[in-house]
Amino acid sequence: MQRGVTHTLVTRGATDASLGWVVEVNMPSLATSPDRSGPARSVQDKAAAEDTRAKLAEAGFAATISAVEQPAVADLPASTLGHRLRLDQTSATKAEADALVSELKAKGFSSRSWFTGWDGGTDAKGPWRINVLTIDPKTFTGTLGATYGPDLATREKTTELAAFTRASATINAGFFVMDPKAGAEGDPAGAGIYDGKLVSETITGRPALVLDPKARHTRIVTPVWKGVAILDKQRFELDGVNRVIGLIRDCGGDLTDKVTHLPLHDVTCTDDAETIAYTPDFAATTPAGEGAEVVLEGTRVVAVKTERGTALEAGQTSIQATGEHAARLLDVVQTGERGAWSQGMTDGRARLDKPRTTVVNGGPELVRHGDLHVTQKRDGMNQPLNPSFDYGWVLQRNPRTFAGIDAKGRTLLVTVDGRQLTDLGLSIPETAQVAKDLGMVDAINLDGGGSTAMVLDGALVTSPSDAAGERPVGDAIFIR
């Protein structure tokens, strides 16, 4: 691609005639189910599966129950995750399977059509398509970094972020907010430092990818974030920076958050009493709503507002508070007083928010010190009350984006297409194995699914799995 950067396309396998379409039936919860009040799901306990199979038989449909096996990973033992239920009838095309789904719906059943090649851990013969960017620090003369685009609270396609940075190569990067109900669209769900600028706090305990512009010190760390505001000599501990107050995407905040302070992927935790700092990087305006907001210009308080939401001018920052924190903020702070706030992110020892350093969020880990090391539980990709999540996100094949370092100190950026008949994708355990097979000694999973994208010289070389085409994302890693 350029001096020190190689693009490799790996194609493996061929279309497997033994694969076909099946119908997978969702099963209502019973008193025996992990989440007794939960909705009908694709993985339940065996009693729920047997109950639904009996009802299917009464309606004239034969179905088979299969155990869903969780393989042993770094922080989970091998186990039976639960059971799934599929009609015995297989179909040659999706249209035929969809017709069965419609029949089931008419009789009160919830189901989906599914291609068996997307079942992780099976012996499907392919095909797979893997794009690998290898950056050799010994000869690399360009710049490696990441960008969130014009502001945090807007999503852009990877092709657009490639153009924004004038990159020769770009891949999508970390997890981010997609639904406005979960926060500001595009906001990183976890650690975010871009060329030394710290704009997003960590998800406690989750790993992140650290990059430097010359690709000499790529590494995977578990970052720690801390923020504090001092207003009229009063100390206010910060809950975060540049996210919608009260909404913690993927959780991993503090003990006051609901439903948990631990990482929980694709879940938005809440807190009705928080203190959050904002910079102009966030958006045209800070989030609006009830509470209080203090606007700072340098070390002076220039405005105290009894409602949240303001347009920050150049050089201004703000502190928002809700609940009991808002009452304290309004009681303590007045216009004209001195005020300041600070934040920092470390790897447990040294500062990460320093010039020319980039940190993007991810998870789970895939490889550590040359060994398979999938941190599924630690990073919130294990949901005991909802085994359907582990089944769909971890164990089934999806498009994947991941990154790491090999034994020669080279940085590898990888995409794997999936959810298509011509591209099966990978499960998370398979992703870890592929990372190791590519020679990575340390590797981390990044955002995948419909987000997976690689752009070379302005052209998208991956095949998006979303029906709408390339998905707008929160940030991207670029080579320039």
N, C-alpha and C positions, 0 to 999 in steps of 0.2 A: 504493500500500500504506500509506503514511504520508508525512508531510512529507519531501520530498526523495528518496523511493524509488518507482520505477515498475516495475511488472511488465508485460512485453510477451510475448505468446505469438505466435510466428511459425510458421505452417503453410505448407508448400510442397509442391506436387506432388500426385499422386493415385496410386492403385494402378495398377501397370503390368502389363498382361495378358501382356506378353512374358516376364515373370519366372517362374521355376519352380524346382522342386527337382531337384537333381542328387546323385550319389553321388561323393564324393571319396575316393580310395583311398590309404592310407598305404603308403609304399614302404620296404622294408628297405634298410639301408645296404650299400654295396659298398666295395671297396678304393679306389674313386675318389671316394667321398662325403666331404663336409666333416668329418663325424665318423664314422670307419670303424667304431667300436664302438658307435655310438648306436643307439637303437631305430628301428623303422619310423616314418617321419614323412611329413607331407603335402607337404613340399617337399624335394626331393633334387636331386642332379646328374642330367644327362640320361641317363647310362648306367644309373643305378638306375631311372629312370622307364621306359626302354626294356625293361629286364629284367623289371620287374613287369608292363608291358603285354603282353609275350610270354606270361607265365604266365597272365594273365587270358584271353588269346585261347585258350590251351589248355583253359581251363575254360569257354569259351563266352561270354565277355564281351568286347565291343568297347569300347575306351577311347581317349581322345585326350590327348596330352601338350601342355601349354601352358607357355610361359615365364612366370615371375613377375617382373615388372619393378619394380625399386626406383627411384622417381623421385629426381632430385637434390634434396638438402636442404642445410642450412647446412654440415654436416660430413660429407656422403657424396656422391659423384658418382652420376649415373645408372648403373645396372648391371642385369644379369640376376641376380636373387637365386638362382634355381634353377628347377626345373620341377615342375609339379603334374600329377596324373593323375586324370581323371574319366571315368566311364562315359559312353558316347555316349547312352545311354537317359536321357531326362528324364521327370520325373513331375509330375503336376498337384498332388499333395498330399504332405505329409510322410509320411503313412502308407505311400503307395506307394514312396517312396524308402527308408523304413525296412525295408520288406519286401525290397528289393534288398540292403540292408546285411546282413540276416539270411542271405540266400542266399550272399553273399560270405563271411560268417563261417563258414558250414557247409563252405566249400571252402578255409578256411585263410587268408582275406584279412581285413585290418583296414581299416575304412572308416567314413565318417560321411555322414549326409544333410546337405545344405547348400542354403540358399535363395540364388539367384543375385543377388538384390538386395543381399545383404550383401558382395558383391565391391566393394572400394574402387576408385575411379577409373573405374568404368563409367558409362554414360549412362542409368542408371535414372531414371525420371521421379518417383520418390518412393513413398510420402509421407515427409516429415520433420516433426518437431515440436520446436521450439526454445523453451525458456523462458529469458527474460532478465530479470535484476534490475539496474536501473541506479540507482546512488546518486550524487546530485548534492551535492558538499560545500558548495555555495553555499547550499543550503536545508535540508540534512539536519540534523535535531535529535535523532536517536536515537543508538544505539551500534552500532558494527560490531566484531565480534571473532570468536573461535573457542573451542570447548570440546572436551575429550576426555571429559566426563562425570564421574562420581564418582571414577574412578581410571583410570590409563593402561591397566592390564592387563585391561580388560573392554571388550567391544564393545557398542554400543547402536545401535539404528536411528536414522536421521536424525529421524524423527518424535519419538522419545524424547528426543533431544538438543535438539530444538526446545522440547519441553515443559520440559526441565530448565533451559533458559535463559529461558523465557517469551518466546520470540522471535516476531516477526511474520513473519519469513522466514528460511529456513535451507536451505543446500545441504551435501551431503557435501564433505569436504575432501581431505586428503592420503592417500598410500599408508600401509598398516599391515600388521601381522602378522595372518594369518588362521589358519594352521596351528600348533598348539602345538609341533610339531617344529621350527618356525622361530623360536620365541621366545614371548613373552607375547602372547596374542591382544589386539588393540587397540593395541598399542604402535606409535607412529608409526615408519614406515620412513624416517627422515630428520629434518630439523630440526623442532623443536617448541617454540615460546614462546607462552604463553597469558596475556594481560594482564600481560606482563613476567616471567612465571615460566618459566624455562628448564628443560624436563623431558626433552628428547631431543636428542641430538647430530646433527650433519649427516652426510649421505652426501657424501664429499669430491667437490667439483666440480659437484654438482647444484644447480639453482636452487630458489628458494623464494619464496613470496608474502608480502610484508610489509604488514600492515594497521595502521592506527591507529583509535581509536574514533570519530573524526569523519570518517573517510574522506577526509582531506585529503592524505595522503601515501602512498597505495597505490603499491607498486613491486615489481619483481622483481629479486632480487639473487642472487648466489652466496655464501652465507654460509660463514664459517669458524668452527669450534668448537675450543676448547682447554680442557682440564681438568687439574688437578694436586692431589694430596694431600700434605700435609706432616705426617708422623707421627714423633714423637721426633726432629725436625730432619732427618729423611730425606725426600727428595723421591720421589714416586711419580707418574709420568705416567699419566693416566687414558685408557683406551680408549673410554669412553662413560659414559652416565648412564641409569639406569632402563631397561635392557634385559637380557634373559637373557644372562648372561656366556658368551662363546664363540660366540654366534650373531649374525651381522651380516646382517640382512635387506636385500636389494638391494645388499649388499657396500659398496664405497667406504670401507673402513676404513684400515688401514695395511699396510706391506710384509710383516708377519708373517702376514697373513690368507690363508687358502686358500679358493677357488681363485684369487682375484685381490684386489688392493687398489683396483681401479677399480670404478665403478658397474656393476652387472649386474642388470638388472631381473628380478624374480620368481625370483631365485636367493638362497639363504642361504649366505653364506660362513662359515667357522669359524676359530677360533683357540683353541688349548688352553692359552694363557698370556696372560691378560688381567687388567686391574684396572678395575673398574666401581664407580661411586658410585650410591647409592640414597637417595631421599627418600620420605617417607610418601605422596607422590603416586602411587608405582608401583602398589602393591597392598596387601592386608592383610598379606602377608609378602613378604620378599625371596626370590629363587630359592634353592632348596635343592640341595645336592650336595656333592661333594668340593671341598676348597680351604680358604680361610680367610676370616673376616669380622671386621671391626673396627667396633664400634658407637660412635658419637660422640654426646655430648650437649653442645651448645655447643662448647667447645674442649677437652673432656676425653674421653679414651677410657674408656668405662664397661664395655666387654666385649670380649674377644678370644676368638674361637671357632675351633676346628679343623675345623668343618664349616660350610657355608653354609646360611643360611635362618633368618630371625628376623622377629618382628613388631616393627616400629619404633613406639615411642610418640611422642606429640606432642613436637616439638622435637629428635627424634633423627634422625640420618642414619647411613649405613653405607658401608664400603668393602669390596668383595669382591675376592678374587684367586684365580687358579688357576695350576697349573703352577709354574714357577720363581718367579713373582711371589708365590704363596702362601707358599712357603718363606721368601722374603725378608721378607714381611710378618710372619710369626710370629717370625722371628728378631729383628726390630727393635722391635716394638710390645708394650707391656705395659699392663695396666689401670692407670688413674690418671695416665698420661702425657698430655702435651698433644698435641693433634691438630686438624687442620682440613683442609678441602678447598675448592677454588673452581673455578669454570668461567666461561666467557664465550663469547659468539657475536658476531661482527662482520660487517659487510658488506665487509670488507677495509680499512675506515677507521674507522668509528664503531661503538660498541656497539649491538647490537640488543636485548639482554636488559635493557631499561629499562622503567620503569613505563608501563603502558597500551599497550605494543607487542605485536602478535601476529605470529607467523611460522608458516606451515604449509608442509609439503614438497610437491613436485610435480615435473613434468618429463614430456616435454621442453618447452623453450621453444617457443613457436609464432610469435610476432611480436616483433620488436625494432626500435625507432625507426621504426615504420610499415611495415617490410618483413617479408616471410615469413622466418622464422628458426627452423627446426626442428632442434634439437640432438639428433638421434636417437642418434648414436654416443657423444657425450660423456656422455649421461645413462644409458647402458646399455641402450637399446632396440634395439641392433644386436648380434646374436650370430652371428658368422660360422660357428661350428661348428653352429649350430642355426637355419638360415634359416626354419624353420617358425615360430619365435617372431616374427621380424620380419614375416612374412606375416600371422600371426593377430593380433598386437597392434598393429602399426603400419599395415599396408596394407589390412586388411579393415575393414569397417564395424562399429563397436561403439557402445554408449551412451558418451557423453563428458560430463565435467564440466570446465569451464575458466573462467579468470578473467583480468581485465586492466584496463587503463586506456585511456580514449579521449583524443582531442586536447583535450577540454574539462576534463580532470582528473577525469572521472567514473569510478567503479569499476563494472565489469560482472561479474556472476556468472551463468554460463550452464550449462544442462543440455540435452543432446540425447538423446532416447530412442532405443533401437536394439535389434537382435537380435529383432525382431518383424516380422510381415508388414505391420503398420500403422505401423511406425517403423523405417526402415532403418539409422539411425545414421550415423556418419562414420568415415572413416579418419583417421589423424593428419594427413596433408597436407591433407585436406578440412577438418579441424577448424581448422587454421591459416588456411585461406582464409576460412572462416566468421567467425573472430575478426577478421580484417582487414576483411571486408565489414560487420561490425557496428561498425566504426570504431575498433577497438582499435589503439593504437600500440605497446603492449607487452602480451603475453599469455603465459600459462603453462597447460599441461595439468595437471589434478588427477586424482585417482583416478576411474576410470570403470567401464565394464562393469556388473556387478550392483550396484555401489556407488552409481551415479548416482541422485540423488534431490534433489528440491526440495519443501519444505514451506512453505505459505503459510497463515497464521492457523490452524495446527494440522492442516491437511489436506494429504496427499500429492498433488501435482499432476502428478507424473511416473508413468510406467508401468514398474515394475521388470522387468528381463529375467530374473532368476532364477526358476526354477520354484517355489521356496519363497516368493516374494514379496520384500518389502523386506529388504535385507541389513543386518545390524548392521555398523557401521563403526567406525573408530578415532577420528575427530574430525569436526567440522562447523563451517562458517562461519555465523554468525548475525547477523541484524539485529534490534535490539530497540528 
